Amino acid sequence: MYDVKLIEKQAKEIRRLIVKMIGRAQSGHPGGSLSCADLVSALYFGVMNVDPKDPAKPDRDRFVMSKGHACPALYAALALKGYFPMEELDTLRDLGSILQGHPSALKTPGVDVSTGSLGQGLSVANGIALGAKLDGDDYYVYCLMGDGEIEEGQIWEAAMSAAHYKLDHVIGFVDYNHLQIDGAIEDVIGNGKIREKFEAFGWNVITVDGHDVSQILAAIEIAKRSKGLPSLIILNTIKGKGVSFMENQAGWHGKAPSAEQVEQALKELED
Amino acid sequence: MIGELIATRDAFGTALNEFAKDNKDVVVLDADLAKATMSCRFKDAYPERFFDMGISEGDLVGTAAGLATTGKIPFACTFAMFAAGRAFEQIRNTVAYSRLNVKICGSHGGVAVGKDGASHQCIEDLAIMAAIPGMVVINPGDAVEMRGAVRAAMDYNGPVYIRLGRNPVPVVFDENSYTFEIGKGIKVREGSDITFVANGSLLDVAMKGADILAKEGISAEIIDIATIKPLDKDLIIESAKKTGKVLTLEEGVIQGGLGSAVAQALSVSCPVPMRYIGMDNCFGQSGDAADLMKYYGMSPENVVAKAKELI
């Protein structure tokens, strides 16, 4: 039912745009943006019921990018989708830009929730889902978290709430790329067993290859059939995916590539 | 009725139910303190629109923010300490930065919380909330003003912080003639020698202090500034021009609260000698509410003493 080829093509284009826009801005977070590009493409070019011509239509699906620093992936998808002109991507992080360093709902068409301060998005996703329930709407709320981000205590407060209120229209994702700013997740604070933890909190948990679009799409379809339980999809990913010198390097969490590095990366990301 | 003792949290709980009856978009969230914040009344009346989030204030505020994006008008209730303190950053980044229509309701503000001690006596809430861009900050002085503030907050589209008081305070305003407007102060009493600017529980203290001074022939003008932000500068400046002396009174830190806001406004347009009553760079402690208020100088006697320093 989904156009997997299109989603894969757009994922690659999102990756190219991530590299270009962070390279131009000389500021931003390439590693975690590249690792979630396949998911973001699957959502915007497959799964989500959204309309760039009517960004606020009431029955739209919502996406909360709780790991807000990965917003270059989101901005690329929104531009490709037609929420704003592609040229806006060349203003990322500039004074007066609609594309802030972290997502701003007031500035960027298509961004529903301002994020960037880690740990807060899942609570917001829950609130949206509660609002939908009150209104009798059946749209879905997708929330992307980082694997480092779930070290934040509020994630677990929200995990409790989603299960308690039976928010089966909340579908969370953890971008499990195993790296955070200070190094490997396991070295920094040892947060393994993501599946077991969320299951213990009452969630329906699915694990997939986060760079395999078909697997992502299949997992979302399974999650949508969950009744009474919120779902979490763990995306096994590679930080910096698609750019050889960035892959699996914590150092590329928040560093911009040089002009030469952009050129090399784009060569690697050619069709 | 004027003079009747009612806690503003009590008035809050009543007003919330009264106005939510005809506004189905109002939802209420609490963090395991519904019986203390008095949101329990809403819970009983409209259980389908009430969400207990448990003891997790960050989640409380975030969930309220999510509900607001769907067009609901969430009132997120907990103690002032855990709202403005624990959840400051959620309020700042998730609510205020997006100008979401969330009402943060912080109960048990100030030292009059009493015997629970300093850990639960939030004296910084108003200063912290007023520091956030775009935040409306309200500290009503009595039950009548609280009712008006709840109505106004519900009708206003944007983030609002309201402080609720634990202890009964005398009703100051006539419920038949009182109207609340965000950002509008009220001249409670005409005077000519000195201006008192007060809010919350200190409004009554200011009036009692003024009564004592009146017997000595000193005429104090009293201005109620329930809305600390946006501040009714015009009313304050007009009075300061007339009396030439200003005493501010607040149940909270004087660094960053009402006193600071008034001083900032006056320093630009009408600098006059000032004194401040409130918590001056110290924490509270356990004790009876009345004893604590007196101990920290938030008493009619100290109002008289501070006023005389200026006269």
Boltz contact constraints between the chains, C-beta under 6 A:
constraints:
  - contact:
      token1: [A, 105]
      token2: [B, 98]
      max_distance: 6.0
  - contact:
      token1: [A, 106]
      token2: [B, 98]
      max_distance: 6.0
  - contact:
      token1: [A, 114]
      token2: [B, 97]
      max_distance: 6.0
  - contact:
      token1: [A, 114]
      token2: [B, 98]
      max_distance: 6.0
  - contact:
      token1: [A, 117]
      token2: [B, 93]
      max_distance: 6.0
  - contact:
      token1: [A, 120]
      token2: [B, 62]
      max_distance: 6.0
  - contact:
      token1: [A, 120]
      token2: [B, 90]
      max_distance: 6.0
  - contact:
      token1: [A, 120]
      token2: [B, 94]
      max_distance: 6.0
  - contact:
      token1: [A, 123]
      token2: [B, 59]
      max_distance: 6.0
  - contact:
      token1: [A, 123]
      token2: [B, 62]
      max_distance: 6.0
  - contact:
      token1: [A, 123]
      token2: [B, 63]
      max_distance: 6.0
  - contact:
      token1: [A, 124]
      token2: [B, 62]
      max_distance: 6.0
  - contact:
      token1: [A, 124]
      token2: [B, 65]
      max_distance: 6.0
  - contact:
      token1: [A, 124]
      token2: [B, 66]
      max_distance: 6.0
  - contact:
      token1: [A, 126]
      token2: [B, 63]
      max_distance: 6.0
  - contact:
      token1: [A, 127]
      token2: [B, 63]
      max_distance: 6.0
  - contact:
      token1: [A, 127]
      token2: [B, 65]
      max_distance: 6.0
  - contact:
      token1: [A, 127]
      token2: [B, 66]
      max_distance: 6.0
  - contact:
      token1: [A, 127]
      token2: [B, 67]
      max_distance: 6.0
  - contact:
      token1: [A, 128]
      token2: [B, 66]
      max_distance: 6.0
  - contact:
      token1: [A, 128]
      token2: [B, 69]
      max_distance: 6.0
  - contact:
      token1: [A, 128]
      token2: [B, 70]
      max_distance: 6.0
  - contact:
      token1: [A, 130]
      token2: [B, 67]
      max_distance: 6.0
  - contact:
      token1: [A, 131]
      token2: [B, 67]
      max_distance: 6.0
  - contact:
      token1: [A, 131]
      token2: [B, 70]
      max_distance: 6.0
  - contact:
      token1: [A, 131]
      token2: [B, 72]
      max_distance: 6.0
  - contact:
      token1: [A, 154]
      token2: [B, 58]
      max_distance: 6.0
  - contact:
      token1: [A, 154]
      token2: [B, 59]
      max_distance: 6.0
  - contact:
      token1: [A, 157]
      token2: [B, 56]
      max_distance: 6.0
  - contact:
      token1: [A, 157]
      token2: [B, 59]
      max_distance: 6.0
  - contact:
      token1: [A, 158]
      token2: [B, 59]
      max_distance: 6.0
  - contact:
      token1: [A, 161]
      token2: [B, 53]
      max_distance: 6.0
  - contact:
      token1: [A, 161]
      token2: [B, 59]
      max_distance: 6.0
